[in-house]
Amino acid sequence: MQPSPFNDQDQFFLRRTLELARDNVERGDGGPFGALVARDGRIIAEGWNRVVVDHDPTAHAEILAIRAACRELGHFHLEGCTLYASSEPCPMCLAAAYWARVDRIIYANDRSVAAAIGFCDDELYGQLNLPPEARRVPMLHLPLKNAAAPLLAWERSSRKTAY
């Protein structure tokens, strides 16, 4: 039998995300989701879904926790950090966690639980598996002359910060 990849801190932090989610149901700021970023045994930042109150479809708990953690740490990478989420991150939040370079993601509910109450994460994951032109919102490539100019300018810039 392999040892568990989880420890007491993981359980503590994950329970906290569920508290954030439960509190948000009462507040009505958005969906029933909470998240936090922790490092070295301490909470760096917390977030809860604010889609409704902020009129912002990107105001998911994980996104807000990642943004707050980056501000707190003064950097756009979160190496050494774990993202804890009350539910399995949607594709947008998962991508944000990868961009932030968190070390681990630990979640309490898988996406089927969210799908059962009307959240479309499963649909979004399915859309990503389709060719771009076959998606519900088609993605069409229109190459323009000099479209790469900004990318090439950034590549040559002495002021760029790679990320």
C-alpha positions as CSV (number, residue, x, y, z in Angstrom):
1,M,0.0,0.0,0.0
2,Q,1.4,3.4,-1.0
3,P,1.4,6.2,1.5
4,S,-1.2,8.9,1.1
5,P,0.0,12.0,-0.8
6,F,-2.0,14.1,1.6
7,N,-1.2,15.4,5.1
8,D,-3.1,17.0,8.0
9,Q,-2.4,20.5,6.5
10,D,-3.9,19.5,3.2
11,Q,-7.1,18.4,5.1
12,F,-7.1,21.6,7.1
13,F,-6.7,23.9,4.1
14,L,-9.2,22.0,2.0
15,R,-11.8,22.2,4.8
16,R,-11.2,26.0,4.8
17,T,-12.0,26.2,1.1
18,L,-15.3,24.4,1.9
19,E,-16.0,27.1,4.6
20,L,-15.3,29.8,2.0
21,A,-17.7,28.1,-0.4
22,R,-20.4,27.7,2.2
23,D,-20.1,31.3,3.4
24,N,-20.4,32.4,-0.2
25,V,-23.7,30.6,-0.7
26,E,-25.0,32.8,2.2
27,R,-23.5,36.0,0.7
28,G,-24.7,35.3,-2.8
29,D,-21.6,36.8,-4.5
30,G,-21.5,33.9,-7.0
31,G,-21.3,30.2,-7.1
32,P,-20.6,27.8,-4.2
33,F,-16.8,27.8,-4.6
34,G,-13.9,28.7,-2.4
35,A,-10.1,28.4,-2.9
36,L,-6.9,29.4,-1.3
37,V,-3.2,29.4,-2.0
38,A,-0.8,28.1,0.8
39,R,2.9,27.8,1.1
40,D,5.1,26.5,3.9
41,G,2.1,25.8,6.1
42,R,0.4,29.2,5.9
43,I,-2.4,30.6,3.9
44,I,-1.1,33.2,1.4
45,A,-4.5,34.2,0.0
46,E,-8.1,33.2,-0.2
47,G,-10.8,33.6,-2.8
48,W,-14.4,32.8,-3.4
49,N,-16.6,33.0,-6.4
50,R,-17.6,36.6,-7.2
51,V,-19.0,36.1,-10.7
52,V,-22.5,37.5,-9.8
53,V,-21.5,40.5,-7.6
54,D,-18.6,41.6,-9.9
55,H,-20.5,40.9,-13.1
56,D,-17.3,39.1,-14.2
57,P,-17.4,35.5,-15.6
58,T,-13.7,35.1,-14.8
59,A,-14.1,35.9,-11.0
60,H,-13.8,32.3,-10.0
61,A,-12.5,31.5,-6.5
62,E,-9.3,30.0,-7.9
63,I,-8.5,33.0,-10.1
64,L,-9.1,35.4,-7.3
65,A,-7.0,33.4,-4.9
66,I,-4.2,33.2,-7.4
67,R,-4.3,37.0,-8.1
68,A,-4.3,37.8,-4.4
69,A,-1.4,35.4,-3.7
70,C,0.6,36.9,-6.5
71,R,0.0,40.4,-5.2
72,E,0.9,39.3,-1.6
73,L,4.1,37.6,-2.8
74,G,5.0,40.3,-5.3
75,H,5.5,37.9,-8.2
76,F,3.5,36.3,-11.0
77,H,4.7,32.8,-10.2
78,L,3.7,30.7,-7.3
79,E,6.4,28.1,-7.1
80,G,6.3,26.3,-3.8
81,C,2.6,26.9,-3.4
82,T,-0.4,24.7,-3.4
83,L,-3.8,25.7,-4.8
84,Y,-6.7,24.3,-2.7
85,A,-10.1,24.4,-4.2
86,S,-13.5,23.3,-3.0
87,S,-14.2,21.8,-6.4
88,E,-12.1,20.6,-9.3
89,P,-11.0,23.7,-11.2
90,C,-12.7,24.5,-14.5
91,P,-10.4,24.7,-17.6
92,M,-9.9,28.5,-17.1
93,C,-8.8,28.0,-13.4
94,L,-6.7,25.0,-14.3
95,A,-4.9,27.0,-17.0
96,A,-4.4,29.9,-14.5
97,A,-2.8,27.5,-12.0
98,Y,-0.5,26.2,-14.7
99,W,0.5,29.8,-15.7
100,A,1.1,30.6,-12.0
101,R,3.2,27.5,-11.8
102,V,1.8,26.2,-8.5
103,D,3.3,23.0,-7.3
104,R,0.1,21.1,-6.6
105,I,-3.7,21.4,-6.9
106,I,-5.9,19.7,-4.3
107,Y,-9.7,19.8,-4.6
108,A,-12.6,18.4,-2.6
109,N,-15.4,17.8,-5.2
110,D,-14.8,16.4,-8.7
111,R,-16.4,18.2,-11.6
112,S,-19.2,15.7,-11.9
113,V,-20.7,17.0,-8.6
114,A,-20.7,20.6,-10.0
115,A,-22.2,19.3,-13.3
116,A,-25.0,17.6,-11.4
117,I,-26.1,21.0,-10.1
118,G,-25.8,22.9,-13.4
119,F,-22.2,24.0,-13.7
120,C,-20.8,23.4,-17.2
121,D,-17.2,22.4,-16.5
122,D,-17.7,19.0,-18.1
123,E,-19.0,20.6,-21.3
124,L,-16.0,23.0,-21.3
125,Y,-13.5,20.1,-20.9
126,G,-15.3,18.4,-23.8
127,Q,-15.1,21.4,-26.0
128,L,-11.4,21.6,-25.5
129,N,-11.1,18.1,-27.0
130,L,-12.7,19.2,-30.2
131,P,-10.9,20.7,-33.2
132,P,-11.1,24.6,-32.8
133,E,-13.5,24.9,-35.8
134,A,-15.9,22.3,-34.4
135,R,-16.4,23.9,-31.0
136,R,-19.7,25.5,-29.9
137,V,-17.8,28.8,-30.1
138,P,-15.7,28.3,-33.3
139,M,-12.1,29.5,-33.3
140,L,-11.1,30.7,-36.8
141,H,-7.5,31.6,-37.7
142,L,-7.3,34.8,-39.9
143,P,-3.6,35.4,-40.6
144,L,-2.9,39.1,-41.2
145,K,0.2,40.6,-42.7
146,N,2.6,41.6,-40.0
147,A,0.5,39.9,-37.3
148,A,3.7,38.6,-35.7
149,A,5.3,42.0,-35.4
150,P,4.3,42.6,-31.7
151,L,5.7,39.1,-30.8
152,L,8.9,39.7,-32.7
153,A,9.3,43.1,-31.1
154,W,8.9,41.6,-27.6
155,E,11.4,38.9,-28.5
156,R,14.0,41.6,-29.3
157,S,13.1,43.9,-26.5
158,S,15.6,44.5,-23.7
159,R,12.7,45.4,-21.4
160,K,10.9,42.1,-21.6
161,T,10.3,39.9,-18.6
162,A,10.0,36.2,-19.6
163,Y,7.2,34.3,-18.0
